[in-house]
Amino acid sequence: MHPKITAADPKTIFGRFGGEGEGGHTHVLWPWKTEETFQFFVRKQPGTKPDSTACLYYIYDREAKAWRHSATITSPNGGHKSVATLGGGINSFLENFSGQDRDVPKLALYRLWLGTDVDHMKCLTRAVGDGKWGELHEAYFLAEGSDPRLKAEFAKLKDKYGEPQFGGKGKELAPIPKLPLSADLVKALSNLPEAKGVINR
């Protein structure tokens, strides 16, 4: 048994993928805007079948002012406890699937909170990695683009966001500040909508 998409929002595009392993792929076409914060939430819970785990993905819909269930991917545990947890860790990527315009600056700032339940979420304050990443404005950043053009982009942001601190393979940066989730957000995440659009296949 392989991972399966067992529920999806009508606007979610989904399918299977291979190459780096076997799994389910989902995405939602979204009107991304610069300097706008996007909120995502992922929850793992026991699947409906024995020895399986359901991973539910949510996104905050700013226009509707509500959280939307994007998709659920259910995986067999196969006797591995890591399937039901974070496994070996969390990874973030700023991916350019088309491979076009690699020299054009692209920059994403983000923060992550983790916990066994919504009431016990803690801010992730340390990270390691390689590629173009680091810390900026008390958050992590991922970047793509030619070095000269990225340097110019960071210069434009300096007054508002400060100087970037670049990470790198084997380089350890100072921890970013711990920030708690707001009480309103904790309440909203405690009352997320049930998974709809169940897929039987």
N, C-alpha and C positions, 0 to 999 in steps of 0.2 A: 504494500500500500504506500502510495506517495502522498505528499501534501496536496490537499484539494481546497479550492475556493468553495466554501459551503454557504456563504451569504454575501450579497453585494448590493449596494445602492444602485438604482437605475442609471445613474450617471457614471458609475464606475466601469472602466474598461478592464477586462481581465482575461487571463489565459495562463498557459504553462510556459516554463522556460527550461532550458538545459544548457550544457556547456560547462558551467561552473558548478554543476550539481543539478538536482531536480527540485522543482518547486513551483509555486504559484506566483504570478506577477499581476499586480493591480495598479492602476493609476487613474486619476481624475483630471480631466482637462480643467484648468483653473486660470482665472484672470490675474496672474501674478503681477504685483505692482512693487516697484522699488520703494524702499523705506516703509514698508508695511509689514507688521508682524503676523506670521502665520502660526497657528497653534495646532499641534497634533497630539494625540494620546493613543497609546498602545496598551492593551490589557491581555494578559494570558490567563486562561482558566481551563479546567478540565473539559475535554471534548465530550460529546454525547455518546461516543463509543468508548469501550474500555481501552485503557492504555493509549489515550490520545490527548492532544492539547489543542485548544482553539485559541487563536491569536486574533483579537478584534482591533481593528484600526478605525480611528475617528479623526475628523478634521472639523475645526470650527468654521462655520459658514457665517462670514461677517454680514452678508446681505440679509440672511434670515435671522441673524443674531441667535444662533442655536448650534449645538454640536450635532454633526451628522455621522452616522455609522457608514463608513466607506466600504469595508469588506471584512470578512472573516476567513482566515486560512486555517484549516484544521490539519494537523500533522500527527502521524503515528509516533509514539514515544520510542518504540523499539527497544524498550528496556533502558533507555538513556535518560537520566534525570535532567540533563542539560536542556532537553527539548522543552521542558515545562518551566525553565528558568531563563536567565540571560545567556546560558551557555558559556562560551569563552570570553564574552564581553560584548561591548556595543561599538559599532563602527559607523562613521558618517562619511559620506562621499558627496562631492559636488561633481556630478557626472555629466559629461558631454557625449551623449550616445552617438550623435551624428559625426562628431569629430571635426565639425566646421567651426571656423572663427575662434580657434584656440588662442589666438593672440589678443582677442577682445577681453578686457577686464570683466570678471564676474566675481562677486563677493557676497558671501552669506554669513551673517552673524547668528549664533544660536546659543541656547542654554538648554540643559537637560535636567530633569528631576526623576528620581528613581525611588521605588518603594514597594513593599509587600502589599500595601493597600493605599488608597488615596489619602488617608489620614496620617500616613507615615512616610510621605515623600520627602526625599532629601536632595538638595542641589548637588549635581556633579561638579566638583571643583578642580579636578586634576585630569589631565589628558596627555597622551603621548601619540606619536605618529610620524609619518613622513609626508612628503609633498609640500604644497603651499598651504600652510595652516598656522594658527597661532592664537594670540589673545588680543582683543581690541574692545575698548569700552566696557570692560568687566564682563566680557563674553568671549566665546571662541569664534574664530572665523575660518572659513575655507575659501580658497581663492583659485582662480584660473586666469591666465593671461600672460603676455610677455612681461618680463621683469620691468622694462622701462615704462610700459603703459600701466602696470599695476602700481609702480612707484608714484606715477602722476596721479592715479586715482586715490591712493592713500593720502597724498598731499592735499587733495581737495577736501578730504574728510577730517583732516587733522584738527581744525578748530572745534568741530562738533564731537569727534570721537577720540581724539588723542592719537598717540603714536602706536603703531602695531608692534607687538612682540612676536617675532617669528619663532615657531617651533621647528623641529626637524628630527630626523632619525637619531635616536639616542640622546636627544636634548630634552631636559626637564625644565618646564616653565613654573613660575610661582603659581600657587593656586589662585583661582578667581574667587571673588567674595561669595559667601553663602547667602542666597536670597530665598526667603520662604515663599510658598505659593499663597496667594491672597485667599481669604476666607470665602469670598464669592466663587473663586475658581474651584476650590476644594468642594464646595457645595454642588457646583455644576457637574463636576466629574463624578460625584457620588450619585448623580441622577441621570446618567447617560441613557439615550434611547436604546431599546432592545434592537438586536440585529434583525433586519427585515430583508426581503428579497432572497429567501432561502433557495438554494440551488440543489436540486436532487440529481446528482450524477456522480 
